[in-house]
Amino acid sequence: FYWIGTRWYVWQVTKDRDRLVPLPVTASQVDALVQAFQRSLVTSLADPVNSASSPGDEIYTKLVAPVTEGIPADARVVIVPDGALARINFESLPVPGPTRHYWLEDVEVAIAPSLGTLSARVQRRGGKQSDSVLLIGDPVSSDPSFPQLRYASAEMNAVSKAFAGRTAVYRADQATPGRYREAMPEQFGVVHFTAHAAANAESPLDSAVILSKDGSGYKLYARDVADHPLSADLVTISACRSAGERTYAGEGLVGFAWAFLRAGAQRVIAGLWDVDDRSTADLMGHVYTDIAQGRSPSAALRAAKLAMIGRGGAAAKPYYWAPFQVFIGSRVIP
């Protein structure tokens, strides 16, 4: 758990102990490092592990390495970021040493937007089918700013195939904001969107998933999502910048991930930056195949990313696999 005060601090909490570690950085230094690292990944499509050094090396050395002692290989790590750290994927940080590699290769990471979302308790709604999927996407474009996604149909088919016979699928002109509400999403164990998203930094709850047009328009707003109770084990917003773009003290990064967690979802997979829809379709196909076979969402997402890295080529770069993170929230009362 990271915290910005007059200095930066991190609390490391394990089953054996709690430890407070002062960090040798200032808020302005962290902001500059995060901005530089994100530019290298998203604008320059850098491959940090194949470079002599990167801003990510300094982030890892100053902010992660002080608490990695005692974390075993393949451990599950929950991070509660603060400030600018909410905008990076910790998995993409390069680990220095004789064999440079991504931290993803050492641990399984999940993000809690804040301690408040992590500790909240909500009542599970009855009637949910744990292995059922509500699949909405591949919408008809109603705005030239959001053109048709070339590989959205392939992604929808991959998810549907993984959960054969257990999906309610709404695509093309049926993939509307009204259809999401009418489908009673509270009855599904998994909810998946394949579409564009529009992040609103000034008013995060006016961020929207871009769907087909109906009588209410073509935007499913985060504020409407937050007001509709869910008990899904997983919600995936397979879209650009679906995690959000603005952080708030005590709430973390506010956007669609935050809205679905507030609605009662246990886990949300969402994106930090613009994504390539071809590589995303491949990634999501791998993720849902593993989930359907009983693997947890965070373990399935990690395995899919490691597979992309292992295959090499352009898709091994963090730009293609690192935008998506697992966000976790409320402890659901059985």
C-alpha positions as CSV (number, residue, x, y, z in Angstrom):
1,F,0.0,0.0,0.0
2,Y,1.6,3.2,-1.3
3,W,1.0,6.6,0.3
4,I,2.1,10.1,-0.5
5,G,2.7,12.5,2.4
6,T,5.6,14.8,3.0
7,R,7.5,11.7,1.8
8,W,6.5,8.5,0.0
9,Y,5.9,5.4,2.1
10,V,4.8,1.8,1.4
11,W,3.3,-0.6,3.8
12,Q,4.0,-4.3,3.1
13,V,1.4,-6.6,4.7
14,T,1.9,-10.4,4.7
15,K,0.5,-13.2,6.8
16,D,3.5,-12.9,9.1
17,R,4.0,-9.2,9.5
18,D,3.3,-5.6,8.6
19,R,6.2,-3.4,7.6
20,L,6.4,0.4,7.0
21,V,9.2,1.4,4.5
22,P,10.1,5.0,3.8
23,L,10.9,5.5,0.1
24,P,13.7,7.7,-1.3
25,V,11.6,9.7,-3.7
26,T,9.4,12.8,-3.8
27,A,6.0,13.1,-5.5
28,S,7.4,15.3,-8.3
29,Q,10.1,12.7,-9.0
30,V,7.5,9.9,-9.2
31,D,5.3,12.0,-11.5
32,A,8.3,12.6,-13.8
33,L,9.3,8.9,-13.8
34,V,5.8,7.7,-14.5
35,Q,5.3,10.1,-17.4
36,A,8.6,9.2,-18.9
37,F,8.0,5.4,-18.6
38,Q,4.5,5.7,-20.0
39,R,5.8,7.7,-23.0
40,S,8.4,5.0,-23.7
41,L,5.8,2.2,-23.7
42,V,2.9,3.8,-25.4
43,T,4.4,6.4,-27.7
44,S,7.8,4.8,-28.5
45,L,6.6,1.2,-28.2
46,A,9.8,0.5,-26.2
47,D,10.9,-2.9,-25.0
48,P,12.5,-2.2,-21.6
49,V,14.0,-5.6,-21.0
50,N,16.0,-5.3,-24.2
51,S,17.3,-1.9,-23.4
52,A,20.3,-1.1,-21.2
53,S,18.0,1.0,-18.9
54,S,14.7,2.8,-18.8
55,P,12.7,5.0,-16.5
56,G,11.0,1.8,-15.4
57,D,14.3,0.6,-13.9
58,E,14.4,3.6,-11.5
59,I,10.7,3.1,-10.6
60,Y,11.4,-0.6,-9.8
61,T,14.6,0.1,-7.8
62,K,13.1,3.0,-5.7
63,L,9.5,1.9,-5.3
64,V,9.3,-1.9,-5.7
65,A,12.7,-3.4,-4.8
66,P,12.5,-2.2,-1.1
67,V,9.6,-4.5,-0.5
68,T,10.4,-7.5,-2.7
69,E,12.4,-9.2,0.0
70,G,10.5,-12.3,1.2
71,I,8.1,-12.4,-1.8
72,P,8.4,-15.9,-3.2
73,A,8.4,-16.7,-6.9
74,D,4.8,-16.7,-8.4
75,A,3.4,-15.1,-5.3
76,R,0.1,-13.2,-5.6
77,V,0.6,-9.5,-4.9
78,V,-2.1,-6.9,-4.3
79,I,-1.0,-3.3,-4.9
80,V,-2.9,-0.3,-3.7
81,P,-1.2,2.5,-5.6
82,D,-1.3,6.3,-4.9
83,G,-1.0,9.3,-7.1
84,A,0.8,8.8,-10.4
85,L,1.5,5.1,-9.6
86,A,-2.2,4.4,-10.5
87,R,-1.3,5.0,-14.1
88,I,1.4,2.4,-14.6
89,N,1.2,-1.4,-14.9
90,F,3.7,-2.7,-12.3
91,E,4.0,-5.9,-14.2
92,S,5.8,-4.1,-17.0
93,L,8.6,-2.8,-14.8
94,P,12.0,-4.3,-15.8
95,V,13.8,-6.2,-13.1
96,P,17.5,-5.4,-13.3
97,G,20.1,-8.1,-13.0
98,P,22.1,-10.6,-15.1
99,T,18.9,-11.6,-17.0
100,R,16.6,-8.5,-17.3
101,H,13.0,-9.5,-17.2
102,Y,9.5,-8.1,-16.5
103,W,8.2,-8.2,-12.9
104,L,5.3,-10.0,-14.5
105,E,7.5,-13.1,-14.7
106,D,8.1,-13.1,-11.0
107,V,4.7,-12.5,-9.5
108,E,0.9,-12.4,-10.1
109,V,-0.3,-8.8,-9.6
110,A,-3.8,-7.4,-8.9
111,I,-4.7,-3.8,-8.2
112,A,-7.0,-2.4,-5.5
113,P,-7.9,1.2,-6.4
114,S,-8.0,2.0,-2.7
115,L,-8.2,0.4,0.8
116,G,-11.8,1.5,0.9
117,T,-12.8,-0.6,-2.1
118,L,-10.7,-3.5,-0.8
119,S,-12.3,-3.6,2.6
120,A,-15.9,-2.9,1.6
121,R,-18.4,-5.6,2.2
122,V,-21.5,-6.0,0.0
123,Q,-24.4,-8.4,0.0
124,R,-24.3,-11.0,-2.8
125,R,-27.5,-10.9,-4.8
126,G,-29.4,-14.2,-5.2
127,G,-30.0,-16.0,-8.4
128,K,-26.6,-15.5,-10.0
129,Q,-25.3,-18.2,-12.3
130,S,-21.5,-18.3,-11.5
131,D,-20.5,-19.8,-14.9
132,S,-22.7,-17.7,-17.1
133,V,-21.5,-14.9,-19.3
134,L,-23.2,-11.7,-20.5
135,L,-21.3,-10.7,-23.7
136,I,-22.0,-7.3,-25.3
137,G,-20.0,-5.8,-28.1
138,D,-19.0,-5.4,-31.7
139,P,-21.5,-2.5,-31.9
140,V,-22.6,-0.6,-35.0
141,S,-20.6,2.6,-35.2
142,S,-22.8,5.7,-34.7
143,D,-19.9,8.2,-34.5
144,P,-16.9,8.5,-36.8
145,S,-14.7,9.1,-33.8
146,F,-15.4,5.5,-32.8
147,P,-15.0,3.4,-36.0
148,Q,-15.9,-0.3,-36.3
149,L,-13.4,-2.5,-34.5
150,R,-12.0,-4.9,-37.0
151,Y,-11.3,-7.8,-34.6
152,A,-14.2,-7.3,-32.2
153,S,-16.2,-10.1,-33.7
154,A,-13.2,-12.5,-33.4
155,E,-12.9,-11.6,-29.7
156,M,-16.6,-12.1,-29.1
157,N,-16.4,-15.5,-30.8
158,A,-13.4,-16.6,-28.7
159,V,-15.2,-15.7,-25.4
160,S,-18.4,-17.3,-26.5
161,K,-16.6,-20.5,-27.6
162,A,-14.8,-20.7,-24.2
163,F,-18.2,-20.7,-22.4
164,A,-20.2,-22.6,-25.0
165,G,-23.8,-22.8,-24.1
166,R,-23.5,-20.5,-21.1
167,T,-23.5,-17.1,-22.8
168,A,-26.1,-14.4,-23.6
169,V,-24.6,-12.6,-26.6
170,Y,-25.7,-9.2,-27.8
171,R,-23.7,-7.9,-30.8
172,A,-24.1,-5.4,-33.6
173,D,-27.4,-3.4,-33.4
174,Q,-28.4,-5.4,-30.3
175,A,-25.4,-4.2,-28.3
176,T,-27.0,-1.1,-26.8
177,P,-27.0,0.6,-23.4
178,G,-30.6,-0.3,-22.9
179,R,-29.9,-4.0,-23.7
180,Y,-27.3,-4.1,-20.9
181,R,-29.9,-2.9,-18.4
182,E,-32.6,-5.2,-19.8
183,A,-30.4,-8.3,-19.7
184,M,-30.3,-8.2,-15.9
185,P,-26.5,-8.2,-15.5
186,E,-26.9,-9.0,-11.8
187,Q,-27.7,-12.6,-12.8
188,F,-24.4,-13.3,-14.6
189,G,-21.1,-14.5,-13.1
190,V,-19.1,-12.8,-15.9
191,V,-19.9,-9.6,-17.9
192,H,-17.7,-8.8,-20.9
193,F,-17.7,-5.7,-23.2
194,T,-15.9,-5.5,-26.5
195,A,-16.1,-2.0,-27.7
196,H,-14.6,1.5,-27.7
197,A,-14.6,3.5,-24.5
198,A,-14.4,7.2,-23.9
199,A,-12.6,8.3,-20.7
200,N,-13.6,11.7,-19.2
201,A,-10.8,13.1,-17.1
202,E,-12.8,16.1,-15.9
203,S,-15.9,14.1,-14.9
204,P,-14.8,10.4,-14.6
205,L,-18.3,9.1,-14.0
206,D,-19.3,10.5,-17.4
207,S,-16.8,8.1,-19.0
208,A,-18.7,5.7,-21.3
209,V,-18.5,2.4,-23.2
210,I,-19.5,3.2,-26.8
211,L,-22.2,0.8,-27.9
212,S,-24.9,0.7,-30.7
213,K,-27.4,3.5,-30.7
214,D,-30.8,3.1,-29.1
215,G,-33.4,5.5,-27.8
216,S,-31.1,6.7,-25.0
217,G,-28.1,7.2,-27.2
218,Y,-25.0,5.0,-27.7
219,K,-23.1,5.6,-24.5
220,L,-23.3,3.4,-21.4
221,Y,-22.0,5.8,-18.7
222,A,-19.9,4.8,-15.7
223,R,-22.4,6.6,-13.3
224,D,-25.2,4.4,-14.6
225,V,-23.1,1.3,-14.1
226,A,-22.2,2.2,-10.5
227,D,-25.9,2.6,-9.7
228,H,-26.9,-0.9,-11.0
229,P,-26.0,-3.6,-8.3
230,L,-23.9,-6.5,-9.5
231,S,-22.4,-9.7,-8.0
232,A,-20.3,-10.7,-11.0
233,D,-17.1,-12.6,-10.2
234,L,-15.6,-10.7,-13.2
235,V,-16.4,-7.8,-15.5
236,T,-14.1,-7.1,-18.4
237,I,-14.1,-3.9,-20.4
238,S,-12.0,-4.8,-23.4
239,A,-11.6,-1.2,-24.5
240,C,-9.2,1.7,-24.6
241,R,-8.6,3.6,-21.4
242,S,-11.4,1.8,-19.6
243,A,-9.7,1.9,-16.2
244,G,-9.9,5.7,-16.0
245,E,-7.7,8.7,-16.3
246,R,-8.1,10.6,-13.1
247,T,-7.1,9.7,-9.5
248,Y,-8.7,10.9,-6.3
249,A,-7.3,10.7,-2.8
250,G,-8.9,7.7,-1.0
251,E,-10.5,6.4,-4.2
252,G,-7.6,5.8,-6.6
253,L,-8.1,5.8,-10.4
254,V,-11.8,6.5,-11.1
255,G,-13.4,5.2,-14.3
256,F,-15.2,2.1,-15.4
257,A,-13.1,-0.3,-13.3
258,W,-14.0,1.8,-10.2
259,A,-17.7,2.0,-11.2
260,F,-18.1,-1.8,-11.7
261,L,-16.3,-2.4,-8.4
262,R,-18.7,0.0,-6.7
263,A,-21.6,-1.8,-8.2
264,G,-20.4,-5.1,-6.6
265,A,-18.2,-6.9,-9.1
266,Q,-15.4,-8.7,-7.4
267,R,-12.8,-8.3,-10.1
268,V,-12.6,-6.0,-13.2
269,I,-10.2,-6.3,-16.1
270,A,-9.8,-2.9,-17.7
271,G,-7.3,-1.0,-19.9
272,L,-4.9,1.8,-19.0
273,W,-4.2,3.1,-22.5
274,D,-5.3,2.7,-26.1
275,V,-5.1,-0.9,-27.2
276,D,-4.6,-2.8,-30.4
277,D,-7.8,-4.7,-31.1
278,R,-6.0,-7.6,-33.0
279,S,-3.6,-8.4,-30.1
280,T,-6.4,-7.8,-27.6
281,A,-8.6,-10.4,-29.4
282,D,-5.8,-13.0,-29.0
283,L,-5.2,-12.1,-25.4
284,M,-8.9,-12.3,-24.4
285,G,-9.3,-15.6,-26.2
286,H,-6.4,-17.1,-24.1
287,V,-7.8,-15.5,-20.9
288,Y,-11.3,-16.8,-21.2
289,T,-10.2,-20.3,-22.3
290,D,-8.2,-20.5,-19.0
291,I,-11.0,-19.0,-16.9
292,A,-13.5,-21.5,-18.3
293,Q,-11.1,-24.3,-17.2
294,G,-11.1,-23.0,-13.6
295,R,-8.2,-20.6,-13.5
296,S,-8.6,-17.3,-11.6
297,P,-8.9,-14.2,-13.8
298,S,-5.6,-12.7,-12.5
299,A,-3.8,-16.0,-13.1
300,A,-5.4,-16.4,-16.6
301,L,-4.5,-12.8,-17.6
302,R,-0.9,-13.3,-16.4
303,A,-0.6,-16.6,-18.4
304,A,-1.9,-14.9,-21.5
305,K,0.6,-12.1,-21.2
306,L,3.5,-14.5,-20.6
307,A,2.4,-16.4,-23.7
308,M,2.6,-13.2,-25.8
309,I,6.1,-12.5,-24.4
310,G,7.2,-16.1,-25.1
311,R,6.1,-16.0,-28.7
312,G,8.2,-12.9,-29.3
313,G,7.7,-10.5,-32.2
314,A,6.0,-7.1,-31.9
315,A,3.2,-8.3,-29.6
316,A,5.8,-9.2,-26.9
317,K,6.3,-5.5,-26.2
318,P,4.4,-4.1,-23.2
319,Y,2.3,-1.8,-25.4
320,Y,0.3,-4.8,-26.5
321,W,-0.1,-6.8,-23.3
322,A,0.4,-4.3,-20.4
323,P,-2.6,-2.0,-20.8
324,F,-4.9,-4.6,-19.2
325,Q,-4.9,-5.1,-15.4
326,V,-7.0,-6.9,-12.9
327,F,-8.7,-4.6,-10.3
328,I,-10.1,-6.2,-7.2
329,G,-12.7,-4.7,-4.8
330,S,-15.2,-5.7,-2.3
331,R,-15.2,-8.7,0.0
332,V,-18.6,-10.3,-0.9
333,I,-20.7,-11.7,1.9
334,P,-21.6,-15.4,1.0
